[in-house]
Amino acid sequence: MADTSEAPVKDEARDEGYALDRKEVAQILYAVDREDREQLIALMEPLHAADIADLLEQVNTFDRMRLIRLYGQEFDGDILSELDETLREEVIGILSPQVLAEAVRELDSDDVVDLIEDLDEEQQGAILGALPESERLAVQQSLTYPEFSAGRLMQREVVMAPEHWSVGEAIDFMRSAENLPEQFYHFVLVDPKLRPVANVTLGRIMSSRRDVTLKSIAEESFHTIPVDEYEGEVAYAFNQYHLISAPVVDENGRLVGVITIDDAMAVLDEENEEDILRLAGVDGESRLSDKVVDTVKRRIPWLAVNLVTAVMASLVIAQFEEAIATVVALAVLMPIVASMGGNAGTQSLTVAVRALATKDLTGANLWRVIRREGIVGLVNGVAFAVVMGIVGIIWFGSPALGGVIATAMVINLVVAGLAGIIIPVVLDKVGVDPALASGAFVTTVTDVVGFFAFLGLAVVVLL
């Protein structure tokens, strides 16, 4: 029987998955209050850089400053990489020049670029000045590429080899090289003009005989990334083709860097987060650590748009004031029609925006998807029409009123399903982010159609 006396146990310092718990944070802040540096280091040492970044984001500005200064030379460059962009400038301002210099020297060039691209010139200069000349030139070159491009995302540290090398030559090179990246997945094979021609995984190299040529064990699937490619397209390629790393090439096809899966997936995660925020009418850059003024500035424009759409819906209602005054039940029931349409439109809209982002919704299947959403809206509309028809009859004792709300329900749910697909597609075609603008348009359509259908039918049937 296996000895289980030393089996791993759940870390008591964690109460929700991998998140820091309140007890852990309290112990660290207590060490800061006592200015007990040894205890602070002992508590922080087991933590991953991402956990420390989370800690710095959770505490207030005063505690954050005291913690960073007490932690001192132990501050790791990876913490800056993991830190929320809105706090990086503040944290860099707290770090002493010596600590900052030591921290950034440990980072790969892509992490340094990500770190400094949003900082002011003074702080950029402080970080660049801490780097060796060769690394500084590499970072400065990356900063010349367009924002959100592959050139900003790539790291300049590339392990490459001539395509005629053997496995033995590759192994000897790795053993003798002094500046290999800490983590890499492929040897990039290049021709005499430094144009990448293939990737060879480390696993294939280590499992092959020394006399085997690298070209003979290269991966069958090979993709290069243009240096000016939009980072969202890069992330899509990694996800679509299951890439681990991919070489980046300039306009002449020459190797200039490499993008690894961790950076590509970080972009994919950011894009998904932005879509979620924008669907709710919140700026994609919003963070919990934002100041009140910044948060208000980002949210108020879309609240204003929603106000305009609400006024438009109210104008429709105003056209039927006499009908509402005559049949009070209309005022009770009409929010139900609009609300159901809004929810149905949001469901269809969310699916459409996600499908556009993943390129699953294209011209080839657009009409099939539109037809499907129309049928789904019809089926759902009929189902809820039966329910609301019965409610109208039982509640208000009026079969005619039940028929009116049932018919309006069918109309609005069909329109909502179609609008949820068509509006984001049209916005995408004209170059407007569908995640950002679709919600307001879909809400307007479902409100206006819902109120107009319900109240218009009521005037015709009941009055």
C-alpha positions in Angstrom: 0.0 0.0 0.0 1.3 3.4 -0.9 2.4 5.7 1.9 0.1 8.6 2.1 1.4 10.1 5.3 3.0 13.0 3.4 0.3 13.4 0.8 -0.2 17.0 -0.2 -2.9 18.8 1.8 -4.9 21.9 0.9 -3.0 25.1 1.8 -4.9 26.6 4.7 -3.9 30.1 3.5 -6.2 29.7 0.5 -10.0 29.7 1.0 -11.2 30.2 -2.6 -9.1 28.4 -5.2 -5.9 30.2 -5.7 -6.9 33.6 -4.3 -5.3 35.2 -1.3 -7.5 35.0 1.8 -8.0 37.7 4.3 -5.9 36.0 7.0 -2.9 35.9 4.6 -3.3 39.6 3.7 -3.7 40.6 7.4 -0.5 38.8 8.3 1.4 40.6 5.6 0.0 44.0 6.6 0.8 43.3 10.3 4.4 42.7 9.4 4.4 46.0 7.5 2.9 47.8 10.5 5.7 46.4 12.7 8.3 47.1 10.0 9.4 43.5 10.3 11.2 43.0 7.0 12.3 39.4 7.8 8.7 38.4 8.6 7.4 40.1 5.5 9.9 38.3 3.2 9.1 35.0 4.9 5.4 35.6 4.2 5.9 36.8 0.6 8.5 34.3 -0.5 6.1 31.4 -1.2 3.8 33.7 -3.2 3.8 33.7 -7.0 4.4 37.1 -8.7 0.8 37.1 -9.8 -0.4 36.7 -6.1 1.9 39.6 -5.0 0.5 41.7 -7.8 -3.1 40.9 -6.6 -2.1 41.8 -3.1 -0.8 45.2 -4.2 -4.0 45.8 -6.1 -6.2 44.9 -3.1 -4.6 47.1 -0.4 -4.9 50.9 -0.2 -2.4 53.4 -1.5 -0.7 54.0 1.9 -0.3 50.3 2.7 0.9 49.6 -0.8 3.7 52.3 -0.5 4.8 51.0 2.9 4.8 47.4 1.7 6.9 48.1 -1.4 9.5 50.1 0.4 9.9 47.5 3.2 10.1 44.7 0.7 12.9 46.5 -1.0 15.5 44.5 -3.0 13.2 41.4 -3.0 10.8 43.1 -5.5 10.7 41.0 -8.6 10.3 42.2 -12.1 7.6 39.6 -12.8 5.5 41.4 -10.2 5.5 44.5 -12.5 4.4 42.4 -15.5 1.5 40.9 -13.5 0.4 44.2 -12.0 -2.7 46.0 -13.4 -1.7 48.6 -15.9 -3.5 51.4 -13.9 -1.2 50.8 -10.9 2.2 50.2 -12.7 3.0 53.9 -12.9 2.3 54.4 -9.2 4.4 51.3 -8.1 7.3 52.3 -10.4 7.3 55.7 -8.8 7.6 54.1 -5.3 10.5 51.8 -6.2 14.1 53.1 -5.7 16.2 53.3 -8.9 18.4 50.5 -7.8 15.5 48.1 -7.1 13.8 49.1 -10.4 17.0 48.5 -12.4 17.5 45.0 -10.8 13.8 44.1 -11.4 13.6 45.0 -15.1 16.9 43.3 -15.9 15.3 39.9 -15.2 12.5 40.5 -17.7 12.3 39.3 -21.3 12.2 42.1 -23.9 8.4 41.6 -24.6 7.7 42.0 -20.9 9.7 45.2 -20.8 7.9 46.6 -23.8 4.5 45.7 -22.2 5.7 47.4 -19.0 6.8 50.7 -20.3 4.6 51.4 -23.3 2.0 53.2 -21.2 4.4 55.1 -18.9 5.4 58.7 -19.2 8.7 59.6 -20.8 10.5 60.1 -17.5 9.6 56.6 -16.2 10.4 55.1 -19.6 13.8 56.6 -19.5 14.4 55.3 -16.0 13.6 51.7 -17.1 15.5 51.9 -20.4 18.5 53.3 -18.6 18.6 50.3 -16.3 19.0 47.9 -19.2 22.2 46.7 -20.9 22.7 48.5 -24.3 21.8 45.5 -26.4 18.5 44.9 -24.5 17.7 48.6 -24.5 18.1 48.8 -28.3 15.9 45.8 -28.7 13.1 47.3 -26.6 13.4 50.7 -28.4 13.1 48.9 -31.7 10.0 47.1 -30.5 8.4 50.4 -29.4 8.7 51.7 -33.0 6.1 49.2 -34.1 2.4 50.1 -34.0 0.6 49.7 -30.8 -1.3 46.4 -30.5 0.8 44.9 -33.2 2.8 41.6 -33.2 6.0 43.8 -33.0 5.0 45.0 -29.6 4.0 41.5 -28.5 7.0 39.6 -29.6 10.2 38.9 -27.6 13.5 39.5 -29.4 15.2 36.6 -27.7 15.0 33.8 -30.4 16.7 30.5 -30.5 17.5 29.9 -34.2 19.6 27.6 -36.3 20.6 27.0 -40.0 18.3 24.5 -41.6 21.3 22.2 -42.4 22.2 21.7 -38.7 22.0 18.3 -37.0 20.5 17.5 -33.7 24.0 17.1 -32.2 25.0 20.6 -33.3 21.8 22.0 -31.8 22.5 20.3 -28.5 26.1 21.5 -28.4 24.9 25.0 -29.2 22.4 25.0 -26.3 25.1 23.7 -23.9 27.6 26.4 -24.9 25.3 29.4 -25.3 25.3 31.9 -22.5 22.2 33.9 -23.3 19.5 31.4 -24.0 15.9 32.5 -23.0 14.8 31.0 -19.7 11.9 29.4 -21.4 11.6 28.5 -25.1 9.8 25.7 -27.0 11.3 25.7 -30.5 14.4 26.0 -32.6 13.5 28.3 -35.5 15.2 27.0 -38.7 16.3 29.8 -41.0 17.7 30.0 -44.5 20.9 32.0 -45.4 18.8 35.3 -45.6 17.5 34.7 -42.0 14.0 33.8 -43.3 12.3 31.3 -41.0 11.5 28.0 -42.8 10.4 25.6 -40.0 10.1 25.0 -36.3 11.6 22.1 -34.4 10.4 21.3 -30.9 12.8 20.7 -28.1 11.1 17.3 -27.4 11.9 16.1 -30.9 15.5 17.3 -30.6 16.1 15.5 -27.3 14.5 12.3 -28.5 16.5 12.1 -31.8 20.0 10.8 -32.6 22.8 13.3 -32.9 23.3 12.7 -36.6 19.6 13.4 -37.5 19.1 16.7 -39.4 16.8 19.3 -37.8 15.0 19.8 -41.0 13.9 16.1 -41.1 12.2 16.4 -37.7 10.6 19.8 -38.2 6.9 20.3 -37.4 4.6 19.7 -40.4 2.5 22.8 -39.5 4.4 26.0 -39.7 3.1 29.6 -39.4 4.9 32.9 -39.4 3.4 36.2 -38.1 3.9 39.6 -39.9 5.5 42.1 -37.5 2.6 44.6 -38.1 -0.2 42.0 -37.6 -2.9 43.1 -35.2 -2.4 41.3 -31.8 -6.0 40.1 -31.9 -5.4 38.3 -35.1 -2.2 36.8 -33.6 -4.2 35.5 -30.6 -6.8 34.0 -33.0 -4.0 32.2 -35.0 -2.6 30.7 -31.8 -6.0 29.5 -30.7 -7.1 28.3 -34.1 -3.9 26.4 -35.1 -2.9 25.3 -31.5 0.5 27.1 -31.7 3.0 27.1 -28.9 5.3 29.7 -30.4 5.5 31.4 -33.8 8.3 33.4 -35.4 7.7 37.0 -36.3 8.9 38.3 -39.7 9.5 41.8 -41.1 8.3 43.1 -44.5 11.2 41.2 -46.2 10.3 37.9 -44.5 13.3 38.0 -42.1 13.1 36.7 -38.6 12.9 39.6 -36.0 11.4 37.9 -33.0 9.1 35.2 -31.6 5.7 35.2 -29.9 4.9 32.5 -27.3 1.6 31.1 -26.2 1.5 32.9 -22.9 1.5 36.3 -24.5 -1.0 35.3 -27.2 -3.4 33.9 -24.6 -3.0 37.0 -22.5 -4.2 39.0 -25.5 -7.1 36.6 -26.0 -8.1 37.0 -22.4 -7.9 40.8 -22.6 -10.1 40.8 -25.8 -12.7 38.6 -24.1 -12.7 40.9 -21.0 -13.1 44.0 -23.2 -16.0 42.4 -25.0 -17.8 41.6 -21.8 -17.3 45.1 -20.4 -18.4 46.7 -23.7 -21.5 44.6 -23.9 -22.5 46.1 -20.6 -21.8 49.6 -21.9 -18.5 49.9 -19.9 -15.2 51.1 -21.4 -12.9 48.1 -22.1 -10.2 49.8 -20.0 -12.2 50.0 -16.8 -10.6 48.5 -13.7 -11.5 48.1 -10.0 -8.5 50.3 -9.1 -9.7 53.2 -11.3 -10.3 56.5 -9.6 -13.9 57.8 -9.3 -13.3 60.6 -11.9 -11.9 58.2 -14.4 -14.7 55.7 -13.8 -17.4 58.4 -14.3 -15.8 59.6 -17.5 -15.8 56.1 -19.0 -19.3 55.2 -18.0 -21.3 58.4 -18.5 -21.2 58.5 -22.4 -23.0 55.2 -22.7 -25.4 56.1 -20.0 -26.2 59.2 -22.1 -26.8 56.9 -25.1 -29.1 54.8 -23.1 -31.0 57.9 -22.0 -31.5 58.8 -25.6 -32.9 55.4 -26.4 -35.2 55.5 -23.4 -36.5 58.8 -24.6 -37.2 57.3 -28.0 -39.2 54.5 -26.4 -41.1 57.1 -24.3 -42.0 59.0 -27.5 -43.6 55.9 -28.8 -45.6 55.4 -25.6 -46.6 59.1 -25.7 -48.4 58.5 -29.0 -50.8 56.1 -27.2 -51.6 58.2 -24.1 -55.4 58.1 -24.7 -55.4 54.3 -25.2 -53.4 53.8 -22.0 -55.7 56.2 -20.1 -58.7 54.2 -21.4 -57.4 50.7 -20.8 -55.2 50.9 -17.7 -54.2 47.3 -18.0 -52.0 48.4 -21.0 -49.7 50.3 -18.6 -49.4 47.2 -16.4 -48.6 44.8 -19.3 -46.5 46.8 -21.7 -43.2 46.6 -19.7 -43.4 42.8 -19.9 -43.3 42.9 -23.7 -40.3 45.2 -23.9 -38.4 43.4 -21.2 -38.8 40.0 -22.8 -37.7 41.5 -26.1 -34.7 43.1 -24.5 -33.6 39.9 -22.9 -34.1 37.8 -26.1 -32.1 40.4 -28.0 -29.3 40.4 -25.5 -29.0 36.6 -25.8 -28.8 36.7 -29.6 -26.5 39.7 -29.4 -24.0 38.0 -27.1 -23.8 34.9 -29.3 -23.3 37.0 -32.4 -20.5 39.2 -30.9 -18.6 36.2 -29.6 -19.0 34.4 -33.0 -17.7 37.5 -34.8 -14.7 37.7 -32.5 -13.8 34.0 -33.1 -14.6 34.3 -36.8 -17.3 31.6 -36.6 -19.9 34.0 -38.0 -19.0 34.7 -41.6 -20.7 35.5 -44.9 -20.9 31.8 -45.6 -23.2 31.0 -42.7 -24.7 34.4 -42.0 -28.1 33.7 -43.6 -28.4 30.3 -41.9 -27.7 31.9 -38.5 -30.2 34.7 -39.2 -32.8 32.2 -40.2 -32.1 30.1 -37.1 -32.4 33.1 -34.8 -35.7 34.1 -36.4 -37.1 30.6 -35.9 -35.8 30.5 -32.3 -37.5 33.9 -31.7 -40.7 32.6 -33.2 -40.8 29.4 -31.1 -40.0 31.3 -27.9 -42.5 34.0 -28.8 -45.3 31.5 -29.3 -44.4 29.7 -26.1 -44.5 32.8 -24.0 -47.5 34.2 -26.0 -49.6 31.3 -24.8 -48.5 32.0 -21.2 -49.2 35.7 -21.4 -52.5 35.2 -23.3 -53.7 33.0 -20.4 -52.4 35.6 -17.9 -54.3 38.4 -19.7 -57.5 36.4 -19.7 -57.3 35.3 -16.0 -55.9 38.6 -14.6 -58.0 41.1 -16.5 -60.9 38.8 -17.8 -60.3 39.9 -21.4 -59.6 37.4 -24.1 -59.0 40.3 -26.5 -56.3 41.7 -24.3 -54.8 38.3 -23.9 -54.7 38.0 -27.7 -53.1 41.4 -28.1 -50.2 40.8 -25.7 -49.7 37.3 -27.1 -49.4 38.6 -30.6 -47.1 41.5 -29.5 -44.9 39.0 -27.7 -44.4 36.9 -30.8 -43.6 40.0 -32.9 -41.1 41.4 -30.5 -39.2 38.1 -29.8 -38.8 37.4 -33.5 -37.6 41.0 -34.1 -35.2 40.7 -31.0 -33.6 37.5 -32.3 -33.1 39.0 -35.8 -31.8 42.4 -34.4 -29.4 40.6 -32.1 -27.7 39.0 -35.1 -28.1 41.6 -37.8 -27.1 44.8 -35.9 -23.6 43.5 -34.7 -22.9 42.1 -38.2 -23.7 45.5 -39.8 -21.7 47.4 -37.2 -18.7 45.1 -37.8 -19.0 45.6 -41.6 -18.8 49.4 -41.2 -15.9 49.2 -38.8 -17.6 49.9 -35.5 -16.9 47.6 -32.6 -20.0 45.5 -32.3 -19.4 44.7 -28.6 -19.3 48.4 -27.8 -22.3 49.7 -29.8 -24.7 46.8 -30.4 -26.4 46.9 -27.0 -27.8 50.4 -27.3 -29.2 49.7 -30.8 -30.7 46.3 -30.0 -32.3 47.8 -26.8 -33.8 50.6 -28.9 -35.2 48.3 -31.5 -36.8 45.9 -29.0 -38.3 48.7 -26.9 -39.7 50.6 -29.8 -41.0 47.6 -31.6 -42.4 46.1 -28.4 -44.3 49.2 -27.3 -45.5 50.0 -30.8 -46.7 46.4 -31.5 -48.5 46.1 -28.2 -50.1 49.5 -28.0 -50.8 49.7 -31.7 -52.6 46.3 -31.6 -54.4 47.4 -28.5 -55.8 50.5 -30.3 -57.0 48.4 -33.2 -58.5 45.5 -31.2 -59.7 47.1 -28.0 -60.7 50.6 -28.9 
